[in-house]
Amino acid sequence: MKILSNGHLWKHSEFIENKNFSFDKNKILNSLSAKDIDEAYSSISNWQGYSPTPLIELNKLSEELNLNKIFYKDESKRFDLKSFKALGGAYAVEKVSKDNKNIIVSTATAGNHGRSVAWGARRLGLGCKIFISEFVSDARGKAMTDLGADVIKVKGNYEKSLIECIKQSTENNWQIVQDVAWKDYIIVPKYTMAGYTVMMKEIVDQIDQNKISHIILQAGVGGMAGAMISGIARYLQNVPEIIIVEPDSAACVMESIKTGKIEKIDIKRESLMGGMSCGEVSLVPWEILKNAVKYCISLPDDDIAKTMKLLGNGNFSTKKIIAGENSAPGVISLIAS
Ligand SMILES: Cc1ncc(COP(=O)(O)O)c(C=O)c1O
């Protein structure tokens, strides 16, 4: 807990160190290969409208915390989707389609990944079927319909929507583009992660890579974090300390790191950090995270809205930042730990 000069008490719930820590570049690049990473960058950097997203210095926050420099990767500028997710699902759609314009892609989603798949399908002129659970809001569904996808609402939770997606896709020969891996479904989620590594390539082009001492990564199913760690293994000479941040109601990476094996969380309350409210770490990222992560931190929802406001008002940086509920936790964990 720490008090910033405006008198607010910042809170974290739990902070742990990984007793199985060891950063093995070769092992990481066995999970997501340098070839996959390089191919993703050369494809995506040639997409129409591509430009690297800004790396913004939180100059006011670093002064207050007495830290040398703090950077914030601003993904609100990522294509017209305004999310890093555009890199993953849409790239997987491109890889799966293999230039075949006649396929239909499908996915089950709580929202963000589905938007990326729908956006990627529209980019390539492909049909797209999105399965959502009855708990996904109409607004989220509409965001995907607006991108040209057929949105199918399924009774029950996310798992039910995935089962229905697999059933209908098998019957109709649609290509499933899921970001979560399971035993016999590994390649497509890897493409999604390869797409996310573009962020790390941009970062090494934006700052002196040897000066990165710590990197804080938010995790839901761990795909983004696993991808960024692969990017570190691919592009950085030095290895920064890697910290994973999660909602305390869905700290599935933290609980798995504690025991050294995948632990499933029974989510009792959905976090405000909606995209991170996931009960189980995905298989491919887990193989990377289990050793490469140095620390895990979990947060309550309490400071999310406030932090988004402070970022938006320019309290942490000269530049004002439009942050979502899932990007604020990185900043909170730095202040609160
Ligand atoms: C900003 C942000 N960070 C992290 C995540 C979690 O990503 P993953 O499920 O790949 O761990 C999300 C999910 O929506 C997100 O929006």
The ligand as an SDF file (V2000), in Angstrom:
LIG
                    3D

 16 16  0  0  0  0  0  0  0  0999 V2000
   -5.5890   -4.4780  -21.9220 C   0  0  0  0  0  0  0  0  0  0  0  0
   -5.7020   -5.9610  -21.7160 C   0  0  0  0  0  0  0  0  0  0  0  0
   -4.6670   -6.6200  -21.1460 N   0  0  0  0  0  0  0  0  0  0  0  0
   -4.7270   -7.9520  -20.9490 C   0  0  0  0  0  0  0  0  0  0  0  0
   -5.8310   -8.7050  -21.3130 C   0  0  0  0  0  0  0  0  0  0  0  0
   -5.8150  -10.1970  -21.0740 C   0  0  0  0  0  0  0  0  0  0  0  0
   -5.3380  -10.8670  -22.1880 O   0  0  0  0  0  0  0  0  0  0  0  0
   -5.1650  -12.4760  -22.1550 P   0  0  0  0  0  0  0  0  0  0  0  0
   -6.5260  -13.0640  -21.9970 O   0  0  0  0  0  0  0  0  0  0  0  0
   -4.5210  -12.8030  -23.4480 O   0  0  0  0  0  0  0  0  0  0  0  0
   -4.3090  -12.7810  -20.9710 O   0  0  0  0  0  0  0  0  0  0  0  0
   -6.9180   -8.0710  -21.9210 C   0  0  0  0  0  0  0  0  0  0  0  0
   -8.0870   -8.8540  -22.3330 C   0  0  0  0  0  0  0  0  0  0  0  0
   -9.0510   -8.3650  -22.8630 O   0  0  0  0  0  0  0  0  0  0  0  0
   -6.8540   -6.6660  -22.1250 C   0  0  0  0  0  0  0  0  0  0  0  0
   -7.8720   -5.9980  -22.6970 O   0  0  0  0  0  0  0  0  0  0  0  0
  1  2  1  0
  2  3  1  0
  2 15  2  0
  3  4  2  0
  4  5  1  0
  5  6  1  0
  5 12  2  0
  6  7  1  0
  7  8  1  0
  8  9  2  0
  8 10  1  0
  8 11  1  0
 12 13  1  0
 12 15  1  0
 13 14  2  0
 15 16  1  0
M  END
$$$$
